[in-house]
């Protein structure tokens, strides 16, 4: 039995599939036949990604086998010629292109493979607004394995808005886009690494709409010829409403140029990061101007920024890591940014009047030295 494919189709397929990192338990690529063609898939125990590939088959037998993914992907990337053929033999798959032939061992043994699940009630998600909402918050999610209930982005489908929340306990970011689906009262924590893969695939395929289903503790997406399934962790959902919509009594509110603040903090970060003890917090004083300062053994930074200011703020006992504020500012789209400050136990709140409603919260830290 022989399978025949166009190299361009396989090259595009493996380029997408290799975005899923392999594990020791799942170092394979799965190839199986369907009524319309073939499906190539990879899985890492949490995520399965499959892509339909058109092709021809000679022989009546259906196929469903596994080969080493690194070897197969490497061969596809380097293959030249008009066609690639896979010929199934008793113990090997003969990978052929042009005059080149490689015999690959294959297996039909079951592996840890998150089986695809497609619910009956899928909805369409607009990718442009979806990516804009996610990009406002994904950076704030926990990227380690220490707090699994923070290691992802919360999706919350409300009656009118689809809300996104990311936090690592030091900062929190919230955004919302219009909920144009029929889904309501649905919320889940989307693990951060599969989410980053999904974002990358959407950007690369440049689709306008993806189909989405939620159920059976799984998320399922269809992106053109590609299927993407994520097994959700059993984690506590972030209770964000009290933080995002809770009562706030800022003592100082500021509107200033985002570019100027980024430039200022980039300079301060150079000194802040020079400390042998790790990043050192900058202190902030606001009166007629916004003053930022940091004092280290390697130098002192003390600078002022023009701004529109309501109220005053000074607290020598706390400060903010410049990297945390810069992470927020890089996700903003407008030239102006709004900053609100309250007291030593409350986060700095950053906002913009942009296309996507967005709030970012940066928690203060204790300083080791008062403002110079």
C-alpha positions in Angstrom: 0.0 0.0 0.0 1.4 3.4 -1.0 0.3 6.9 0.1 1.2 9.9 -2.2 1.3 13.6 -1.1 2.3 16.9 -2.5 5.5 18.1 -0.6 4.1 21.6 -0.1 1.1 20.2 1.8 3.3 18.1 4.1 5.8 20.9 4.6 3.0 23.3 5.7 1.5 20.6 7.9 4.7 19.7 9.8 5.5 23.5 10.2 2.3 23.8 12.2 2.4 20.5 14.1 5.9 21.0 15.4 4.5 23.9 17.5 3.4 21.2 20.0 6.4 20.2 22.0 6.9 16.5 22.3 7.3 14.5 25.5 9.1 11.3 26.3 5.8 9.5 26.3 4.6 11.0 22.9 7.6 11.3 20.5 5.4 10.3 17.5 3.5 11.7 14.7 0.3 9.9 13.9 -0.9 9.3 10.3 -4.4 7.9 9.7 -6.6 7.7 6.7 -10.1 9.2 6.4 -12.8 9.1 3.7 -11.5 12.3 2.2 -7.7 11.9 2.6 -5.4 11.8 5.6 -4.9 13.3 9.0 -1.5 14.0 10.5 -1.4 14.6 14.2 0.8 15.1 17.3 -0.1 15.1 21.0 1.8 15.8 24.2 -0.7 14.4 26.7 -2.5 17.8 27.2 -2.9 19.0 23.6 -3.6 17.3 20.3 -3.2 19.0 17.0 -4.3 17.4 13.8 -4.3 18.7 10.2 -6.1 17.2 7.2 -3.8 16.6 4.2 -5.2 15.6 0.8 -3.4 12.6 -0.8 -3.9 9.4 -2.8 -3.8 5.9 -1.6 -3.2 2.7 -3.5 -4.6 -0.3 -1.7 -7.8 -1.0 0.1 -6.4 -1.0 3.7 -7.1 1.9 6.0 -4.0 3.2 7.8 -3.4 4.4 11.3 0.2 4.3 12.4 2.9 6.1 14.3 6.4 7.2 13.3 9.1 9.1 15.0 8.0 12.8 14.7 11.5 14.3 14.7 12.7 12.0 11.9 9.6 12.4 9.9 9.4 16.2 10.2 13.1 16.5 9.4 12.7 14.4 6.2 9.7 16.4 5.1 11.5 19.7 5.5 14.5 18.5 3.5 12.6 16.6 0.8 12.6 17.8 -2.8 10.7 16.8 -5.9 7.1 16.7 -7.0 5.7 14.0 -4.7 6.4 12.3 -1.5 5.3 8.7 -1.1 4.9 6.5 2.0 4.9 2.8 1.3 3.7 0.5 4.1 5.6 -2.7 4.4 5.5 -5.4 7.0 7.8 -3.7 9.5 8.7 -0.3 8.0 7.3 2.7 6.2 9.4 3.5 3.1 9.6 7.3 2.8 10.5 8.2 -0.8 11.1 11.4 -2.7 12.8 11.4 -6.1 15.6 8.8 -5.9 15.9 9.1 -2.1 14.5 6.4 0.1 14.4 6.0 3.9 12.9 3.1 5.8 11.2 4.1 9.0 10.1 1.8 11.7 6.4 2.3 12.6 4.1 1.3 15.4 0.3 0.8 15.7 0.5 0.5 19.5 -1.8 2.9 21.4 -0.1 5.9 23.0 -1.1 8.8 25.3 -3.0 10.8 22.7 -5.7 13.3 23.7 -8.5 12.1 21.4 -10.3 14.7 19.5 -13.7 15.8 20.7 -16.1 17.9 18.7 -19.2 19.1 20.5 -22.5 19.5 18.6 -22.9 23.2 19.5 -19.8 25.0 18.1 -19.7 28.8 17.9 -17.7 31.2 15.7 -15.0 33.4 17.3 -13.7 36.4 15.4 -9.9 36.0 15.4 -9.0 39.7 15.2 -10.9 40.7 18.3 -9.9 37.4 20.0 -6.2 38.0 19.6 -6.5 41.7 20.6 -8.2 40.7 23.9 -5.8 37.9 24.6 -2.7 39.9 23.9 -3.7 42.4 26.5 -3.6 39.8 29.3 -1.5 36.7 28.3 1.8 38.3 29.4 0.5 38.5 33.0 -0.3 34.8 33.4 2.0 32.6 35.4 4.4 30.8 33.1 5.8 28.4 35.8 4.4 25.3 37.3 4.2 26.5 40.8 0.7 28.0 40.7 -1.4 26.0 38.2 -4.5 28.0 38.9 -2.6 31.1 37.7 -0.8 29.3 34.8 -3.3 30.3 32.1 -5.8 32.9 30.9 -9.3 32.8 32.3 -12.0 33.0 29.6 -15.4 34.1 31.0 -18.4 34.3 28.5 -20.9 36.8 29.9 -24.2 37.9 28.5 -22.6 40.7 26.5 -18.8 40.5 26.9 -16.2 37.8 26.6 -13.7 38.6 29.4 -10.1 37.5 29.7 -8.0 37.6 32.9 -4.3 36.7 33.4 -2.4 36.9 36.7 0.8 35.7 38.4 -0.2 37.1 41.8 2.2 40.0 41.3 0.1 41.6 38.5 -3.3 41.1 37.0 -4.5 42.1 33.5 -8.2 42.2 32.5 -9.7 42.8 29.0 -13.0 42.3 27.4 -14.4 42.0 23.8 -17.9 41.7 22.5 -19.5 38.3 23.1 -21.1 37.7 19.7 -21.7 34.0 20.5 -24.7 32.4 22.1 -22.4 31.1 25.0 -23.1 32.5 28.5 -22.2 31.4 32.0 -19.2 29.5 30.6 -15.8 30.0 32.2 -12.5 28.0 32.1 -8.8 28.5 32.6 -7.0 28.0 29.3 -3.4 26.7 30.1 -0.9 29.3 29.0 1.4 27.2 26.8 -1.4 25.7 24.6 -2.9 29.1 24.4 0.3 30.6 23.1 0.4 27.8 20.4 -3.2 28.6 19.5 -2.4 32.3 19.1 0.6 31.4 16.9 -1.4 29.1 14.7 -4.2 31.7 14.2 -1.6 34.3 13.2 0.1 32.0 10.8 -3.0 30.8 9.1 -4.4 34.3 8.9 -8.0 33.1 9.3 -10.8 35.5 10.2 -13.0 33.0 12.1 -12.3 29.9 14.2 -14.9 27.4 15.3 -15.0 26.7 19.1 -16.6 24.1 21.4 -16.3 23.6 25.1 -17.3 20.5 27.0 -16.2 17.2 28.5 -13.4 19.1 30.2 -11.9 19.9 26.8 -11.6 22.8 24.4 -11.9 22.2 20.7 -11.0 24.6 17.8 -11.2 24.2 14.1 -8.9 26.4 12.1 -9.3 25.8 8.4 -8.0 22.2 7.9 -6.5 22.1 11.4 -8.1 20.7 14.6 -6.8 21.7 18.0 -8.0 20.0 21.2 -6.9 20.9 24.8 -7.5 18.8 27.9 -8.2 21.2 30.8 -6.6 20.9 34.2 -8.7 20.7 37.3 -7.8 24.0 38.9 -9.5 26.7 41.0 -10.9 29.5 38.8 -9.5 32.9 39.5 -12.1 35.1 41.4 -11.2 38.4 39.6 -14.4 40.4 40.0 -13.6 41.8 43.4 -10.2 43.1 42.0 -11.4 44.4 38.7 -14.8 45.8 39.7 -14.1 46.5 43.4 -14.3 49.9 44.9 -11.3 52.1 44.3 -10.4 55.4 46.0 -7.3 56.6 44.2 -5.4 59.5 45.9 -3.8 60.4 42.5 -4.7 59.9 38.9 -2.4 60.7 36.0 -2.5 60.8 32.3 0.8 60.8 30.5 2.6 60.0 27.3 3.2 56.2 27.0 6.3 56.6 25.0 7.9 58.9 27.5 7.1 56.6 30.4 8.5 53.6 28.5 11.7 55.5 27.7 12.0 56.6 31.4 11.4 53.1 32.7 13.8 51.5 30.2 16.5 53.7 31.6 15.6 53.0 35.2 15.5 49.3 34.5 19.2 49.3 33.6 20.1 50.3 37.1 17.3 48.3 38.7 18.6 45.1 37.1 22.2 45.8 38.0 21.6 44.9 41.7 23.2 41.7 42.8 20.1 41.0 44.8 17.9 41.0 41.7 15.6 43.6 40.3 15.2 46.6 42.6 11.9 48.5 42.8 11.6 52.1 41.6 9.9 54.6 43.8 7.3 57.0 42.5 6.4 60.5 43.6 3.7 62.6 41.9 3.0 66.3 42.5 3.5 68.7 39.7 5.3 66.0 37.7 5.8 62.3 37.8 9.1 61.5 39.5 10.7 58.0 39.3 13.8 57.1 41.1 16.0 54.1 42.0 19.3 54.1 43.9 21.8 51.2 43.6 25.4 50.7 44.3 26.0 51.0 40.6 24.3 54.4 40.2 21.3 56.6 40.9 18.4 57.3 38.5 16.1 60.3 39.2 13.9 61.7 36.5 10.7 63.7 35.9 7.9 63.3 33.4 5.3 65.9 32.4 1.7 64.7 32.9 -1.9 65.7 33.6 -2.2 65.1 37.3 -5.1 65.1 39.7 -4.1 64.7 43.4 -0.7 63.9 44.8 1.2 60.7 45.7 4.3 59.8 47.7 5.2 56.6 49.5 8.9 56.0 50.3 8.2 52.5 51.8 6.9 50.9 48.6 7.9 50.8 44.9 7.2 48.9 41.7 9.4 46.7 39.6 9.9 48.6 36.3 9.8 45.3 34.3 6.2 44.7 35.5 5.1 48.2 34.4 6.9 47.9 31.1 5.2 44.6 30.4 1.9 46.4 30.6 2.9 49.4 28.6 4.1 47.3 25.7 0.6 45.9 25.3 -1.1 49.3 25.1 -2.1 50.7 21.7 -2.7 54.4 22.4 -0.2 57.2 22.9 -1.7 58.2 26.3 -1.8 55.9 29.3 -3.8 56.5 32.5 -2.3 55.6 35.9 -4.1 55.5 39.3 -2.4 55.1 42.7 -4.1 54.5 46.1 -2.2 53.2 49.1 0.6 50.9 50.0 -1.6 47.8 49.9 -3.3 48.5 46.6 -2.0 47.9 43.1 -1.1 50.6 40.5 -3.9 50.6 37.9 -3.0 51.3 34.3 -5.6 51.8 31.5 -6.0 53.2 28.1 -8.9 54.5 26.0 -8.4 52.0 23.2 -10.4 49.7 21.0 -10.3 46.9 23.6 -11.4 47.7 27.2 -8.4 46.9 29.3 -7.1 47.3 32.9 -3.8 46.2 34.3 -2.9 45.9 38.0 0.7 46.0 39.2 1.3 45.2 42.8 3.7 47.2 44.9 6.7 45.8 46.7 8.6 47.0 49.8 11.6 49.1 49.0 15.0 48.6 50.7 15.8 52.3 50.6 13.6 55.4 50.6 13.5 57.7 47.6 16.7 59.8 47.2 
